Amino acid sequence: MNPDIERQQVLFLWTADSSLQSRVVGWNLHDGNDPDRDVAEVPYERGVDALEDGWRLIQSSALHTRSGEVHVAGVLEYEWMFERIVRRSM
């Protein structure tokens, strides 16, 4: 990557279950060229849609076994982290 002409974008998606085919329920985008960029609408309906759009999957959440509880408060557990390199806007 040449930082003079390229930048990294990092995308976090949280899905309804452990499949990239499932519905996106949360997201966050970090743009190396525009740190204040806000994405108000869901960028992809499913995790696989990000892959089809050129994002590279870096990491997914570890799967946890459930103890039988139906309702558990806490963080969204099915997190996917993607990145892509794009041309820096001048």
N, C-alpha and C positions, 0 to 999 in steps of 0.2 A: 504494500500500500504506500502510495506517495502522499503524505499529508498536505502537500502544497496544492494538490488538485483533487484529492479524495477525502472522504470522511466516513466514519462508522456510524451506523444507526443500530440501536439495540431495541428490540421489541419483546415485551413480556405479555404473554396471553395466559389467561386462566380459563380452563374449560370445565364444563359441567361434570365430566367424569375423566377417566384415565386415557381416553382415546383422542387422538388428534382429529378424528372425524366428528367429535362432539361439539356442541354449541359453545361459543366463546361467551363467558359471563363477566370477564374483567380484562382490562388491558392497560398498558403503559408504554409509551414510546419515548426513547431518549435519542435525540438527534445531535450528532457532533457539530453540525453547522448552525443549528438554531436551538439552543438549550431551553428557550422559553416557549417552544412550539407546544401547543395543546391540541390533543386529538379528542374532540368532544364526542364523536360518533365511533362506534365499534369499527375498526379497520377491516376486520375479516369476520365472517360468520362462523367459520370453523378453523381449527389449527392448520389443517392441510391446505387451506386456501392461501396461507402465508407462504408455505413451501412452493406452491404453484406460481406465486408471484415473485419468486427469486430469493426469499429469505432462507438463510441456512440455520438449521436447528443446532443449537449449541448444547442445551441442557434441558432435561425434563425432571420433574419432581420424583422423588422416591415414593413408591407405593407403600401405604401404611395399612396394617390390618385393623379392622374395626372390632371393638369389644361388644358389639351388639346394641350400642346406643343409637337411637333413631335420629335425635337432634343433638348436634355437637356445635358449640360456638367456637369460633377461632378464625384462622386465616383460610383463604381459598387454597386448597391443597394441590390442585392439578395445574401446576405452573409450567409453562414452556418458555424458554428463552431463545430468541432468534437474533441473528445479526445479518447485516448486509453492508457492503461498501458501495457508496454512491459518489458521483462527481460533486465536488464542492461548488456551491453557487458563488459566483463572483459579484 
